């Protein structure tokens, strides 16, 4: 729906409410509302809870925010988050009233998006960030909402805001716990093994030193990363040999080898027979 403008004794508010489409509801997270306010004397929210996750950016003014037993001073450039079913309260300084940008969203990965920006239930406030581009993005989001954008346009702007949140919080959520980065690395290899990826590339993807990455990968999965990548390539090659009519060169390129010679050499070394012999055996007797 278009942006609604309203004013009461506490604030001047511009806000757009979204009804998520089926496509949005199938996404990890989706926007619920986007708004901008300028507070008046006596502005105070709460104590209360919310069913959604909120990202609130302070454009101007000062105030105070309370949530989860913590108390935080608010100032220009600060970001703070509201979490579902958690009592929160915030208010403006009587001498320096707040102007805020407000994004509400929901979804199974909503909390994870805030965490990537360094905002968690234990630490719901951040200051001293370079959040100017994020605020400009939220402003654009509100302006575009007046034109009733499509669900894809809403998601695109929402994802841009979440990416800028992460970029505004260097180091926050960038290095996952060990079990997390190991799983993430394996998933990355499983998906991209045929695309010419390297062990160094996989280590860089999860932000871990290559030597430590290789050591921990082998301890966790019983095989070195390079052997794991090679195993995936050769297993797929064996499947293609038995179930398709692709030529040997086409199979070599399809699973990530640069040429037929290196593919045939690796295949015979690890499978004990050449690709041609493997295909003949799979075909069975004439």
ChimeraX commands (.cxc) that place a marker at each C-alpha (Angstrom):
marker #1 position 0.00,0.00,0.00 radius 0.5
marker #1 position 1.13,3.64,-0.44 radius 0.5
marker #1 position 3.01,5.48,2.27 radius 0.5
marker #1 position 0.76,6.73,5.07 radius 0.5
marker #1 position 1.52,10.01,6.82 radius 0.5
marker #1 position 0.19,10.59,10.29 radius 0.5
marker #1 position 0.85,12.77,13.30 radius 0.5
marker #1 position -0.02,12.43,16.98 radius 0.5
marker #1 position 1.18,13.85,20.29 radius 0.5
marker #1 position 4.41,11.80,20.11 radius 0.5
marker #1 position 5.64,11.94,16.54 radius 0.5
marker #1 position 5.29,12.74,12.88 radius 0.5
marker #1 position 5.40,9.44,11.02 radius 0.5
marker #1 position 5.61,8.26,7.42 radius 0.5
marker #1 position 5.09,4.51,7.10 radius 0.5
marker #1 position 4.31,1.83,4.52 radius 0.5
marker #1 position 2.81,-1.53,5.47 radius 0.5
marker #1 position 3.52,-4.55,3.28 radius 0.5
marker #1 position 1.51,-7.73,2.81 radius 0.5
marker #1 position 4.09,-10.41,1.90 radius 0.5
marker #1 position 3.40,-12.41,-1.24 radius 0.5
marker #1 position 3.70,-16.19,-1.40 radius 0.5
marker #1 position 7.10,-15.73,-3.01 radius 0.5
marker #1 position 8.27,-13.53,-0.15 radius 0.5
marker #1 position 6.93,-15.96,2.44 radius 0.5
marker #1 position 9.03,-18.70,0.82 radius 0.5
marker #1 position 12.16,-16.57,1.34 radius 0.5
marker #1 position 14.42,-16.69,4.41 radius 0.5
marker #1 position 13.18,-13.22,5.46 radius 0.5
marker #1 position 10.90,-10.49,4.12 radius 0.5
marker #1 position 9.99,-6.86,4.90 radius 0.5
marker #1 position 6.85,-6.05,6.89 radius 0.5
marker #1 position 6.97,-2.26,7.08 radius 0.5
marker #1 position 9.29,0.66,6.42 radius 0.5
marker #1 position 8.99,4.06,8.03 radius 0.5
marker #1 position 10.56,7.33,9.12 radius 0.5
marker #1 position 9.63,9.48,12.10 radius 0.5
marker #1 position 10.48,12.73,13.83 radius 0.5
marker #1 position 9.70,12.69,17.52 radius 0.5
marker #1 position 8.00,15.33,19.65 radius 0.5
marker #1 position 8.45,16.31,23.27 radius 0.5
marker #1 position 7.67,13.41,25.57 radius 0.5
marker #1 position 8.23,10.71,22.92 radius 0.5
marker #1 position 8.42,7.32,24.59 radius 0.5
marker #1 position 7.78,3.80,23.28 radius 0.5
marker #1 position 7.09,0.92,25.66 radius 0.5
marker #1 position 7.69,-0.98,27.72 radius 0.5
marker #1 position 6.22,-3.45,25.23 radius 0.5
marker #1 position 7.05,-6.36,22.92 radius 0.5
marker #1 position 6.77,-6.85,19.15 radius 0.5
marker #1 position 6.02,-9.93,17.02 radius 0.5
marker #1 position 8.61,-8.87,14.43 radius 0.5
marker #1 position 12.30,-8.05,14.15 radius 0.5
marker #1 position 13.13,-4.36,13.81 radius 0.5
marker #1 position 16.18,-2.47,12.60 radius 0.5
marker #1 position 16.09,1.18,13.68 radius 0.5
marker #1 position 18.64,3.74,12.53 radius 0.5
marker #1 position 19.06,7.06,14.33 radius 0.5
marker #1 position 19.46,9.83,11.75 radius 0.5
marker #1 position 19.36,12.74,14.20 radius 0.5
marker #1 position 18.91,13.45,17.89 radius 0.5
marker #1 position 19.58,11.64,21.13 radius 0.5
marker #1 position 17.72,9.29,23.40 radius 0.5
marker #1 position 17.89,6.08,25.35 radius 0.5
marker #1 position 17.07,2.45,24.55 radius 0.5
marker #1 position 16.38,-0.39,27.00 radius 0.5
marker #1 position 16.10,-4.07,26.11 radius 0.5
marker #1 position 17.13,-7.38,27.66 radius 0.5
marker #1 position 18.39,-5.77,30.83 radius 0.5
marker #1 position 20.69,-3.38,28.96 radius 0.5
marker #1 position 20.51,0.41,28.76 radius 0.5
marker #1 position 22.02,2.22,25.76 radius 0.5
marker #1 position 22.48,5.88,24.87 radius 0.5
marker #1 position 21.26,6.74,21.38 radius 0.5
marker #1 position 22.93,9.24,19.06 radius 0.5
marker #1 position 23.24,10.06,15.35 radius 0.5
marker #1 position 24.44,7.09,13.30 radius 0.5
marker #1 position 23.47,4.52,15.93 radius 0.5
marker #1 position 21.64,1.33,15.04 radius 0.5
marker #1 position 19.50,-0.74,17.35 radius 0.5
marker #1 position 17.36,-3.85,16.96 radius 0.5
marker #1 position 14.11,-5.02,18.52 radius 0.5
marker #1 position 13.61,-8.75,18.91 radius 0.5
marker #1 position 10.27,-10.59,19.07 radius 0.5
marker #1 position 8.71,-11.23,22.47 radius 0.5
marker #1 position 11.46,-9.23,24.20 radius 0.5
marker #1 position 10.41,-6.25,26.31 radius 0.5
marker #1 position 11.90,-3.04,25.02 radius 0.5
marker #1 position 11.60,0.67,25.70 radius 0.5
marker #1 position 13.09,3.74,24.05 radius 0.5
marker #1 position 12.62,7.46,24.28 radius 0.5
marker #1 position 13.98,10.75,23.00 radius 0.5
marker #1 position 15.95,13.39,24.84 radius 0.5
marker #1 position 13.70,16.39,25.54 radius 0.5
marker #1 position 16.40,18.73,24.24 radius 0.5
marker #1 position 17.47,16.78,21.14 radius 0.5
marker #1 position 14.59,14.88,19.61 radius 0.5
marker #1 position 15.05,11.79,17.51 radius 0.5
marker #1 position 14.63,11.27,13.80 radius 0.5
marker #1 position 14.64,7.56,12.96 radius 0.5
marker #1 position 14.39,5.17,10.04 radius 0.5
marker #1 position 12.47,2.03,10.92 radius 0.5
marker #1 position 12.46,-1.34,9.13 radius 0.5
marker #1 position 10.35,-4.24,10.41 radius 0.5
marker #1 position 10.79,-7.70,8.96 radius 0.5
marker #1 position 10.08,-11.35,9.62 radius 0.5
marker #1 position 11.14,-14.84,8.54 radius 0.5
marker #1 position 13.13,-17.83,9.78 radius 0.5
marker #1 position 16.47,-16.12,9.07 radius 0.5
marker #1 position 15.52,-12.64,10.31 radius 0.5
marker #1 position 17.62,-12.90,13.48 radius 0.5
marker #1 position 20.56,-14.26,11.48 radius 0.5
marker #1 position 20.50,-11.17,9.24 radius 0.5
marker #1 position 20.70,-8.88,12.26 radius 0.5
marker #1 position 23.50,-11.00,13.70 radius 0.5
marker #1 position 25.52,-10.53,10.51 radius 0.5
marker #1 position 25.34,-6.83,11.30 radius 0.5
marker #1 position 26.50,-7.41,14.86 radius 0.5
marker #1 position 23.05,-7.03,16.44 radius 0.5
marker #1 position 21.92,-9.80,18.77 radius 0.5
marker #1 position 19.52,-10.09,21.73 radius 0.5
marker #1 position 22.58,-9.81,23.99 radius 0.5
marker #1 position 23.97,-6.82,22.08 radius 0.5
marker #1 position 21.06,-5.04,20.37 radius 0.5
marker #1 position 22.77,-1.64,19.94 radius 0.5
marker #1 position 25.76,-0.45,17.91 radius 0.5
marker #1 position 27.34,2.97,17.66 radius 0.5
marker #1 position 30.29,4.52,15.85 radius 0.5
marker #1 position 29.39,2.84,12.56 radius 0.5
marker #1 position 29.57,4.12,8.98 radius 0.5
marker #1 position 25.83,3.75,8.46 radius 0.5
marker #1 position 25.20,6.62,6.05 radius 0.5
marker #1 position 24.69,4.43,3.00 radius 0.5
marker #1 position 22.37,2.14,4.94 radius 0.5
marker #1 position 20.25,5.13,5.97 radius 0.5
marker #1 position 20.10,6.38,2.39 radius 0.5
marker #1 position 18.98,2.91,1.31 radius 0.5
marker #1 position 16.19,2.91,3.91 radius 0.5
marker #1 position 15.13,6.37,2.72 radius 0.5
marker #1 position 14.95,5.09,-0.86 radius 0.5
marker #1 position 12.99,2.06,0.32 radius 0.5
marker #1 position 10.37,4.33,1.88 radius 0.5
marker #1 position 10.18,6.59,-1.17 radius 0.5
marker #1 position 9.77,3.62,-3.52 radius 0.5
marker #1 position 7.08,2.11,-1.29 radius 0.5
marker #1 position 4.80,4.99,-2.24 radius 0.5
marker #1 position 4.79,3.61,-5.77 radius 0.5
marker #1 position 3.61,0.19,-4.57 radius 0.5
marker #1 position 6.64,-1.82,-5.76 radius 0.5
marker #1 position 6.44,-5.49,-6.74 radius 0.5
marker #1 position 7.38,-8.20,-4.27 radius 0.5
marker #1 position 10.68,-8.70,-6.12 radius 0.5
marker #1 position 11.48,-4.99,-5.87 radius 0.5
marker #1 position 10.70,-5.02,-2.15 radius 0.5
marker #1 position 12.93,-8.03,-1.56 radius 0.5
marker #1 position 15.73,-6.50,-3.62 radius 0.5
marker #1 position 15.72,-3.29,-1.57 radius 0.5
marker #1 position 15.40,-5.27,1.68 radius 0.5
marker #1 position 18.40,-7.43,0.79 radius 0.5
marker #1 position 20.37,-4.32,-0.15 radius 0.5
marker #1 position 19.65,-2.88,3.29 radius 0.5
marker #1 position 20.75,-6.09,5.01 radius 0.5
marker #1 position 23.96,-6.17,2.96 radius 0.5
marker #1 position 24.72,-2.56,3.90 radius 0.5
marker #1 position 24.04,-3.39,7.55 radius 0.5
marker #1 position 26.68,-6.12,7.41 radius 0.5
marker #1 position 29.12,-3.82,5.60 radius 0.5
marker #1 position 28.59,-1.10,8.20 radius 0.5
marker #1 position 29.65,-3.54,10.93 radius 0.5
marker #1 position 33.16,-4.74,9.95 radius 0.5
marker #1 position 34.08,-8.01,11.57 radius 0.5
marker #1 position 30.59,-8.67,12.93 radius 0.5
marker #1 position 29.39,-12.14,12.13 radius 0.5
marker #1 position 32.15,-12.65,9.56 radius 0.5
marker #1 position 33.93,-15.57,11.21 radius 0.5
marker #1 position 31.49,-18.32,12.13 radius 0.5
marker #1 position 32.07,-20.91,14.84 radius 0.5
marker #1 position 34.29,-23.77,13.72 radius 0.5
marker #1 position 31.51,-26.28,13.15 radius 0.5
marker #1 position 29.71,-23.59,11.17 radius 0.5
marker #1 position 32.58,-22.73,8.83 radius 0.5
marker #1 position 33.42,-26.38,8.26 radius 0.5
marker #1 position 29.87,-27.11,7.16 radius 0.5
marker #1 position 29.78,-23.92,5.11 radius 0.5
marker #1 position 33.05,-24.86,3.39 radius 0.5
marker #1 position 31.83,-28.35,2.57 radius 0.5
marker #1 position 28.56,-26.99,1.20 radius 0.5
marker #1 position 30.54,-24.53,-0.93 radius 0.5
marker #1 position 32.71,-27.34,-2.32 radius 0.5
marker #1 position 29.71,-29.62,-2.92 radius 0.5
marker #1 position 28.08,-26.90,-4.98 radius 0.5
marker #1 position 31.08,-25.53,-6.91 radius 0.5
marker #1 position 33.55,-28.43,-7.24 radius 0.5
marker #1 position 33.14,-28.52,-11.03 radius 0.5
marker #1 position 33.79,-24.79,-11.36 radius 0.5
marker #1 position 37.54,-24.87,-10.95 radius 0.5
marker #1 position 37.58,-23.97,-7.25 radius 0.5
marker #1 position 40.75,-24.49,-5.20 radius 0.5
marker #1 position 41.45,-25.28,-1.57 radius 0.5
marker #1 position 42.69,-21.71,-1.13 radius 0.5
marker #1 position 39.46,-20.42,-2.64 radius 0.5
marker #1 position 37.36,-22.52,-0.26 radius 0.5
marker #1 position 39.42,-21.31,2.71 radius 0.5
marker #1 position 39.04,-17.69,1.60 radius 0.5
marker #1 position 35.29,-18.20,1.21 radius 0.5
marker #1 position 34.94,-18.94,4.94 radius 0.5
marker #1 position 37.69,-16.53,6.03 radius 0.5
marker #1 position 40.07,-19.15,7.44 radius 0.5
marker #1 position 43.83,-19.54,6.93 radius 0.5
marker #1 position 44.50,-22.25,4.32 radius 0.5
marker #1 position 46.77,-24.38,6.52 radius 0.5
marker #1 position 44.36,-24.36,9.46 radius 0.5
marker #1 position 41.45,-24.93,7.10 radius 0.5
marker #1 position 43.04,-28.04,5.56 radius 0.5
marker #1 position 44.00,-29.46,8.96 radius 0.5
marker #1 position 40.56,-29.03,10.50 radius 0.5
marker #1 position 38.75,-30.22,7.37 radius 0.5
marker #1 position 40.74,-33.46,7.39 radius 0.5
marker #1 position 40.12,-33.99,11.11 radius 0.5
marker #1 position 36.39,-33.40,10.66 radius 0.5
marker #1 position 35.77,-35.38,7.47 radius 0.5
marker #1 position 38.65,-37.85,7.30 radius 0.5
marker #1 position 39.95,-36.58,3.97 radius 0.5
marker #1 position 41.95,-33.57,2.82 radius 0.5
marker #1 position 40.04,-30.82,1.01 radius 0.5
marker #1 position 41.87,-31.49,-2.26 radius 0.5
marker #1 position 41.02,-35.20,-2.12 radius 0.5
marker #1 position 37.43,-34.32,-1.26 radius 0.5
marker #1 position 37.16,-32.06,-4.31 radius 0.5
marker #1 position 38.76,-34.69,-6.51 radius 0.5
marker #1 position 36.44,-37.36,-5.16 radius 0.5
marker #1 position 33.39,-35.32,-6.09 radius 0.5
marker #1 position 34.71,-34.74,-9.60 radius 0.5
marker #1 position 35.47,-38.40,-10.21 radius 0.5
marker #1 position 32.20,-39.63,-8.73 radius 0.5
marker #1 position 30.27,-37.35,-11.06 radius 0.5
marker #1 position 32.49,-38.40,-13.98 radius 0.5
marker #1 position 31.75,-42.05,-13.23 radius 0.5
marker #1 position 28.03,-41.32,-13.20 radius 0.5
marker #1 position 28.24,-39.48,-16.53 radius 0.5
marker #1 position 30.24,-42.31,-18.09 radius 0.5
marker #1 position 27.59,-44.84,-17.14 radius 0.5
marker #1 position 24.44,-42.84,-17.77 radius 0.5
marker #1 position 25.12,-40.42,-20.63 radius 0.5
marker #1 position 26.53,-40.44,-24.13 radius 0.5
marker #1 position 28.83,-37.47,-23.51 radius 0.5
marker #1 position 32.30,-37.83,-24.97 radius 0.5
marker #1 position 35.27,-38.25,-22.64 radius 0.5
marker #1 position 36.39,-34.69,-23.33 radius 0.5
marker #1 position 32.91,-33.34,-22.60 radius 0.5
marker #1 position 32.86,-35.23,-19.31 radius 0.5
marker #1 position 36.33,-33.96,-18.40 radius 0.5
marker #1 position 35.28,-30.34,-18.93 radius 0.5
marker #1 position 31.91,-30.89,-17.22 radius 0.5
marker #1 position 33.48,-32.00,-13.94 radius 0.5
marker #1 position 36.15,-29.30,-13.88 radius 0.5
marker #1 position 39.25,-30.77,-15.52 radius 0.5
marker #1 position 41.12,-28.52,-17.97 radius 0.5
marker #1 position 41.76,-31.27,-20.53 radius 0.5
marker #1 position 41.19,-34.94,-21.31 radius 0.5
marker #1 position 44.74,-35.97,-20.41 radius 0.5
marker #1 position 44.63,-34.74,-16.80 radius 0.5
marker #1 position 41.14,-36.18,-16.36 radius 0.5
marker #1 position 42.11,-39.61,-17.71 radius 0.5
marker #1 position 45.27,-39.69,-15.59 radius 0.5
marker #1 position 43.42,-38.80,-12.38 radius 0.5
marker #1 position 40.57,-41.19,-13.14 radius 0.5
marker #1 position 42.82,-44.17,-13.74 radius 0.5
marker #1 position 44.94,-43.42,-10.67 radius 0.5
marker #1 position 41.97,-43.32,-8.32 radius 0.5
marker #1 position 39.54,-45.72,-9.98 radius 0.5
marker #1 position 42.05,-48.33,-11.17 radius 0.5
marker #1 position 40.90,-48.23,-14.78 radius 0.5
marker #1 position 40.61,-45.72,-17.58 radius 0.5
marker #1 position 37.43,-43.77,-18.31 radius 0.5
marker #1 position 36.94,-45.83,-21.49 radius 0.5
marker #1 position 37.23,-49.08,-19.54 radius 0.5
marker #1 position 34.77,-47.77,-16.98 radius 0.5
marker #1 position 32.26,-46.92,-19.70 radius 0.5
marker #1 position 32.67,-50.32,-21.34 radius 0.5
marker #1 position 32.11,-52.09,-18.03 radius 0.5
marker #1 position 29.03,-49.98,-17.33 radius 0.5
marker #1 position 27.62,-50.85,-20.76 radius 0.5
marker #1 position 28.01,-54.58,-20.07 radius 0.5
marker #1 position 28.61,-57.35,-22.61 radius 0.5
marker #1 position 27.34,-56.88,-26.13 radius 0.5
marker link #1:1,2 radius 0.2
marker link #1:2,3 radius 0.2
marker link #1:3,4 radius 0.2
marker link #1:4,5 radius 0.2
marker link #1:5,6 radius 0.2
marker link #1:6,7 radius 0.2
marker link #1:7,8 radius 0.2
marker link #1:8,9 radius 0.2
marker link #1:9,10 radius 0.2
marker link #1:10,11 radius 0.2
marker link #1:11,12 radius 0.2
marker link #1:12,13 radius 0.2
marker link #1:13,14 radius 0.2
marker link #1:14,15 radius 0.2
marker link #1:15,16 radius 0.2
marker link #1:16,17 radius 0.2
marker link #1:17,18 radius 0.2
marker link #1:18,19 radius 0.2
marker link #1:19,20 radius 0.2
marker link #1:20,21 radius 0.2
marker link #1:21,22 radius 0.2
marker link #1:22,23 radius 0.2
marker link #1:23,24 radius 0.2
marker link #1:24,25 radius 0.2
marker link #1:25,26 radius 0.2
marker link #1:26,27 radius 0.2
marker link #1:27,28 radius 0.2
marker link #1:28,29 radius 0.2
marker link #1:29,30 radius 0.2
marker link #1:30,31 radius 0.2
marker link #1:31,32 radius 0.2
marker link #1:32,33 radius 0.2
marker link #1:33,34 radius 0.2
marker link #1:34,35 radius 0.2
marker link #1:35,36 radius 0.2
marker link #1:36,37 radius 0.2
marker link #1:37,38 radius 0.2
marker link #1:38,39 radius 0.2
marker link #1:39,40 radius 0.2
marker link #1:40,41 radius 0.2
marker link #1:41,42 radius 0.2
marker link #1:42,43 radius 0.2
marker link #1:43,44 radius 0.2
marker link #1:44,45 radius 0.2
marker link #1:45,46 radius 0.2
marker link #1:46,47 radius 0.2
marker link #1:47,48 radius 0.2
marker link #1:48,49 radius 0.2
marker link #1:49,50 radius 0.2
marker link #1:50,51 radius 0.2
marker link #1:51,52 radius 0.2
marker link #1:52,53 radius 0.2
marker link #1:53,54 radius 0.2
marker link #1:54,55 radius 0.2
marker link #1:55,56 radius 0.2
marker link #1:56,57 radius 0.2
marker link #1:57,58 radius 0.2
marker link #1:58,59 radius 0.2
marker link #1:59,60 radius 0.2
marker link #1:60,61 radius 0.2
marker link #1:61,62 radius 0.2
marker link #1:62,63 radius 0.2
marker link #1:63,64 radius 0.2
marker link #1:64,65 radius 0.2
marker link #1:65,66 radius 0.2
marker link #1:66,67 radius 0.2
marker link #1:67,68 radius 0.2
marker link #1:68,69 radius 0.2
marker link #1:69,70 radius 0.2
marker link #1:70,71 radius 0.2
marker link #1:71,72 radius 0.2
marker link #1:72,73 radius 0.2
marker link #1:73,74 radius 0.2
marker link #1:74,75 radius 0.2
marker link #1:75,76 radius 0.2
marker link #1:76,77 radius 0.2
marker link #1:77,78 radius 0.2
marker link #1:78,79 radius 0.2
marker link #1:79,80 radius 0.2
marker link #1:80,81 radius 0.2
marker link #1:81,82 radius 0.2
marker link #1:82,83 radius 0.2
marker link #1:83,84 radius 0.2
marker link #1:84,85 radius 0.2
marker link #1:85,86 radius 0.2
marker link #1:86,87 radius 0.2
marker link #1:87,88 radius 0.2
marker link #1:88,89 radius 0.2
marker link #1:89,90 radius 0.2
marker link #1:90,91 radius 0.2
marker link #1:91,92 radius 0.2
marker link #1:92,93 radius 0.2
marker link #1:93,94 radius 0.2
marker link #1:94,95 radius 0.2
marker link #1:95,96 radius 0.2
marker link #1:96,97 radius 0.2
marker link #1:97,98 radius 0.2
marker link #1:98,99 radius 0.2
marker link #1:99,100 radius 0.2
marker link #1:100,101 radius 0.2
marker link #1:101,102 radius 0.2
marker link #1:102,103 radius 0.2
marker link #1:103,104 radius 0.2
marker link #1:104,105 radius 0.2
marker link #1:105,106 radius 0.2
marker link #1:106,107 radius 0.2
marker link #1:107,108 radius 0.2
marker link #1:108,109 radius 0.2
marker link #1:109,110 radius 0.2
marker link #1:110,111 radius 0.2
marker link #1:111,112 radius 0.2
marker link #1:112,113 radius 0.2
marker link #1:113,114 radius 0.2
marker link #1:114,115 radius 0.2
marker link #1:115,116 radius 0.2
marker link #1:116,117 radius 0.2
marker link #1:117,118 radius 0.2
marker link #1:118,119 radius 0.2
marker link #1:119,120 radius 0.2
marker link #1:120,121 radius 0.2
marker link #1:121,122 radius 0.2
marker link #1:122,123 radius 0.2
marker link #1:123,124 radius 0.2
marker link #1:124,125 radius 0.2
marker link #1:125,126 radius 0.2
marker link #1:126,127 radius 0.2
marker link #1:127,128 radius 0.2
marker link #1:128,129 radius 0.2
marker link #1:129,130 radius 0.2
marker link #1:130,131 radius 0.2
marker link #1:131,132 radius 0.2
marker link #1:132,133 radius 0.2
marker link #1:133,134 radius 0.2
marker link #1:134,135 radius 0.2
marker link #1:135,136 radius 0.2
marker link #1:136,137 radius 0.2
marker link #1:137,138 radius 0.2
marker link #1:138,139 radius 0.2
marker link #1:139,140 radius 0.2
marker link #1:140,141 radius 0.2
marker link #1:141,142 radius 0.2
marker link #1:142,143 radius 0.2
marker link #1:143,144 radius 0.2
marker link #1:144,145 radius 0.2
marker link #1:145,146 radius 0.2
marker link #1:146,147 radius 0.2
marker link #1:147,148 radius 0.2
marker link #1:148,149 radius 0.2
marker link #1:149,150 radius 0.2
marker link #1:150,151 radius 0.2
marker link #1:151,152 radius 0.2
marker link #1:152,153 radius 0.2
marker link #1:153,154 radius 0.2
marker link #1:154,155 radius 0.2
marker link #1:155,156 radius 0.2
marker link #1:156,157 radius 0.2
marker link #1:157,158 radius 0.2
marker link #1:158,159 radius 0.2
marker link #1:159,160 radius 0.2
marker link #1:160,161 radius 0.2
marker link #1:161,162 radius 0.2
marker link #1:162,163 radius 0.2
marker link #1:163,164 radius 0.2
marker link #1:164,165 radius 0.2
marker link #1:165,166 radius 0.2
marker link #1:166,167 radius 0.2
marker link #1:167,168 radius 0.2
marker link #1:168,169 radius 0.2
marker link #1:169,170 radius 0.2
marker link #1:170,171 radius 0.2
marker link #1:171,172 radius 0.2
marker link #1:172,173 radius 0.2
marker link #1:173,174 radius 0.2
marker link #1:174,175 radius 0.2
marker link #1:175,176 radius 0.2
marker link #1:176,177 radius 0.2
marker link #1:177,178 radius 0.2
marker link #1:178,179 radius 0.2
marker link #1:179,180 radius 0.2
marker link #1:180,181 radius 0.2
marker link #1:181,182 radius 0.2
marker link #1:182,183 radius 0.2
marker link #1:183,184 radius 0.2
marker link #1:184,185 radius 0.2
marker link #1:185,186 radius 0.2
marker link #1:186,187 radius 0.2
marker link #1:187,188 radius 0.2
marker link #1:188,189 radius 0.2
marker link #1:189,190 radius 0.2
marker link #1:190,191 radius 0.2
marker link #1:191,192 radius 0.2
marker link #1:192,193 radius 0.2
marker link #1:193,194 radius 0.2
marker link #1:194,195 radius 0.2
marker link #1:195,196 radius 0.2
marker link #1:196,197 radius 0.2
marker link #1:197,198 radius 0.2
marker link #1:198,199 radius 0.2
marker link #1:199,200 radius 0.2
marker link #1:200,201 radius 0.2
marker link #1:201,202 radius 0.2
marker link #1:202,203 radius 0.2
marker link #1:203,204 radius 0.2
marker link #1:204,205 radius 0.2
marker link #1:205,206 radius 0.2
marker link #1:206,207 radius 0.2
marker link #1:207,208 radius 0.2
marker link #1:208,209 radius 0.2
marker link #1:209,210 radius 0.2
marker link #1:210,211 radius 0.2
marker link #1:211,212 radius 0.2
marker link #1:212,213 radius 0.2
marker link #1:213,214 radius 0.2
marker link #1:214,215 radius 0.2
marker link #1:215,216 radius 0.2
marker link #1:216,217 radius 0.2
marker link #1:217,218 radius 0.2
marker link #1:218,219 radius 0.2
marker link #1:219,220 radius 0.2
marker link #1:220,221 radius 0.2
marker link #1:221,222 radius 0.2
marker link #1:222,223 radius 0.2
marker link #1:223,224 radius 0.2
marker link #1:224,225 radius 0.2
marker link #1:225,226 radius 0.2
marker link #1:226,227 radius 0.2
marker link #1:227,228 radius 0.2
marker link #1:228,229 radius 0.2
marker link #1:229,230 radius 0.2
marker link #1:230,231 radius 0.2
marker link #1:231,232 radius 0.2
marker link #1:232,233 radius 0.2
marker link #1:233,234 radius 0.2
marker link #1:234,235 radius 0.2
marker link #1:235,236 radius 0.2
marker link #1:236,237 radius 0.2
marker link #1:237,238 radius 0.2
marker link #1:238,239 radius 0.2
marker link #1:239,240 radius 0.2
marker link #1:240,241 radius 0.2
marker link #1:241,242 radius 0.2
marker link #1:242,243 radius 0.2
marker link #1:243,244 radius 0.2
marker link #1:244,245 radius 0.2
marker link #1:245,246 radius 0.2
marker link #1:246,247 radius 0.2
marker link #1:247,248 radius 0.2
marker link #1:248,249 radius 0.2
marker link #1:249,250 radius 0.2
marker link #1:250,251 radius 0.2
marker link #1:251,252 radius 0.2
marker link #1:252,253 radius 0.2
marker link #1:253,254 radius 0.2
marker link #1:254,255 radius 0.2
marker link #1:255,256 radius 0.2
marker link #1:256,257 radius 0.2
marker link #1:257,258 radius 0.2
marker link #1:258,259 radius 0.2
marker link #1:259,260 radius 0.2
marker link #1:260,261 radius 0.2
marker link #1:261,262 radius 0.2
marker link #1:262,263 radius 0.2
marker link #1:263,264 radius 0.2
marker link #1:264,265 radius 0.2
marker link #1:265,266 radius 0.2
marker link #1:266,267 radius 0.2
marker link #1:267,268 radius 0.2
marker link #1:268,269 radius 0.2
marker link #1:269,270 radius 0.2
marker link #1:270,271 radius 0.2
marker link #1:271,272 radius 0.2
marker link #1:272,273 radius 0.2
marker link #1:273,274 radius 0.2
marker link #1:274,275 radius 0.2
marker link #1:275,276 radius 0.2
marker link #1:276,277 radius 0.2
marker link #1:277,278 radius 0.2
marker link #1:278,279 radius 0.2
marker link #1:279,280 radius 0.2
marker link #1:280,281 radius 0.2
marker link #1:281,282 radius 0.2
marker link #1:282,283 radius 0.2
marker link #1:283,284 radius 0.2
marker link #1:284,285 radius 0.2
marker link #1:285,286 radius 0.2
view
